[in-house]
Amino acid sequence: MPIVHMVMFKFRPEVSEEHKVAFIRELKKLKNLPCVKNNRLIVGEASVTDPIERSKGFQYALLSYHQDLKALEEYQASKEHHWVTSTYLFPFKEDLCRYDFEVAPEDEYMCNFGVPATTG
């Protein structure tokens, strides 16, 4: 069953813009890991939420797709993921919110990228 992985990030106020740019650049490279389904990893930058207060101060978001729970576990355990998070995130984060879920069988067709969507 496909897995959707979502993370929202908030850096401490003293973290430089240069550091954040480097974090985003390196985070986007994770899409090339074989455990990311069809390279579907998206990094969102400035929130367009209105009113902005609903973003709860989170500055960036990541959304990625994985074939199954095993693939998500491989992603989390990869040396590349560990390097990005230990170098650019954990020492500098103010807050982090992660949410992963299995896609319901009736919605799996939406995760079959490159295959025409059918409902039935």
Backbone torsions as a table, in degrees:
resi	resn	phi	psi	omega
1	MET	NA	129.2	-179.6
2	PRO	-60.1	149.7	179.7
3	ILE	-119.2	135.4	172.0
4	VAL	-105.4	130.6	-178.7
5	HIS	-116.5	123.5	-179.5
6	MET	-126.9	137.2	177.2
7	VAL	-139.3	138.2	172.6
8	MET	-117.1	139.7	-174.3
9	PHE	-122.0	142.7	173.4
10	LYS	-136.7	124.0	178.6
11	PHE	-92.2	155.4	173.8
12	ARG	-63.5	151.5	-175.2
13	PRO	-57.7	-31.2	-176.0
14	GLU	-81.2	-3.1	-179.5
15	VAL	-72.9	130.6	-175.0
16	SER	-72.4	157.1	175.2
17	GLU	-62.9	-36.3	179.0
18	GLU	-60.5	-40.7	178.6
19	HIS	-64.5	-44.0	-179.5
20	LYS	-63.9	-40.2	178.1
21	VAL	-61.8	-43.0	178.9
22	ALA	-64.4	-40.8	177.8
23	PHE	-59.1	-48.4	-179.4
24	ILE	-62.7	-44.3	179.3
25	ARG	-57.7	-46.8	-178.1
26	GLU	-72.7	-36.1	178.8
27	LEU	-61.8	-41.8	-179.6
28	LYS	-63.0	-26.1	179.4
29	LYS	-67.1	-21.3	-179.1
30	LEU	-64.5	-16.3	178.4
31	LYS	-62.8	-19.7	-178.3
32	ASN	-83.1	-3.6	177.1
33	LEU	-69.8	139.8	-178.6
34	PRO	-63.6	-19.8	-179.8
35	CYS	-82.8	-3.2	174.0
36	VAL	-93.8	119.1	-174.0
37	LYS	-62.9	118.9	177.5
38	ASN	50.0	34.1	179.3
39	ASN	59.9	26.8	-177.4
40	ARG	-86.7	83.2	174.5
41	LEU	-135.0	122.3	-175.4
42	ILE	-121.9	133.8	176.0
43	VAL	-112.0	122.0	176.9
44	GLY	-96.1	135.5	-179.9
45	GLU	-100.4	-120.1	-173.7
46	ALA	-55.7	129.3	179.3
47	SER	-69.3	140.2	174.5
48	VAL	-107.8	14.6	179.1
49	THR	-62.4	136.0	179.0
50	ASP	-130.0	118.6	1.3
51	PRO	-76.4	148.9	-174.6
52	ILE	-58.9	-25.6	-179.5
53	GLU	-59.3	-25.3	180.0
54	ARG	-69.4	-14.8	176.6
55	SER	-78.8	-7.7	177.2
56	LYS	56.7	26.8	177.3
57	GLY	83.8	-2.5	178.4
58	PHE	-67.3	138.5	-172.6
59	GLN	-103.4	-27.3	-177.0
60	TYR	-141.5	158.6	177.2
61	ALA	-142.0	152.9	175.9
62	LEU	-128.6	138.5	175.7
63	LEU	-132.3	125.0	177.6
64	SER	-138.8	156.9	-179.0
65	TYR	-116.5	141.6	-179.3
66	HIS	-136.5	145.8	-175.4
67	GLN	-58.9	-38.1	-177.7
68	ASP	-163.5	-178.7	-177.5
69	LEU	-63.0	-36.0	177.8
70	LYS	-60.2	-42.6	178.6
71	ALA	-64.6	-38.9	176.5
72	LEU	-63.8	-42.2	178.8
73	GLU	-62.9	-39.0	176.5
74	GLU	-62.8	-41.5	177.9
75	TYR	-59.9	-50.5	-178.5
76	GLN	-62.3	-34.4	-176.7
77	ALA	-88.7	-6.2	-175.7
78	SER	-65.5	148.6	178.3
79	LYS	-63.9	-32.1	179.5
80	GLU	-66.1	-45.3	178.1
81	HIS	-63.3	-44.8	-179.7
82	HIS	-60.7	-42.8	-178.8
83	TRP	-63.3	-46.7	-179.0
84	VAL	-62.2	-47.3	-175.7
85	THR	-71.5	-37.9	-178.8
86	SER	-77.2	-26.3	-179.6
87	THR	-87.1	-43.0	-170.0
88	TYR	-111.6	-17.7	-173.0
89	LEU	-111.5	-68.4	-167.9
90	PHE	-56.0	-39.7	178.3
91	PRO	-71.0	-11.1	-171.5
92	PHE	-122.1	-3.7	-173.4
93	LYS	-79.3	146.0	169.4
94	GLU	-95.2	-39.7	-178.3
95	ASP	-154.8	160.9	-178.7
96	LEU	-153.4	139.0	176.2
97	CYS	-132.6	124.2	-180.0
98	ARG	-120.7	138.9	177.9
99	TYR	-146.1	123.3	179.1
100	ASP	-122.1	143.9	177.0
101	PHE	-150.2	154.1	174.2
102	GLU	-82.3	138.3	178.1
103	VAL	-78.5	132.5	-179.8
104	ALA	-62.2	144.9	-178.5
105	PRO	-51.3	-39.0	-177.8
106	GLU	-71.5	-12.4	179.5
107	ASP	-107.8	-1.3	-176.8
108	GLU	-58.3	-31.2	-178.7
109	TYR	-58.2	-26.4	179.7
110	MET	-74.0	-13.8	-179.7
111	CYS	-101.2	3.0	179.4
112	ASN	-92.8	75.0	-175.9
113	PHE	-65.6	137.6	-179.1
114	GLY	88.4	-5.7	178.8
115	VAL	-113.4	131.5	179.3
116	PRO	-55.3	134.7	-178.5
117	ALA	-73.2	133.9	173.5
118	THR	-135.7	149.8	179.6
119	THR	-101.1	1.0	-178.5
120	GLY	-163.5	NA	NA
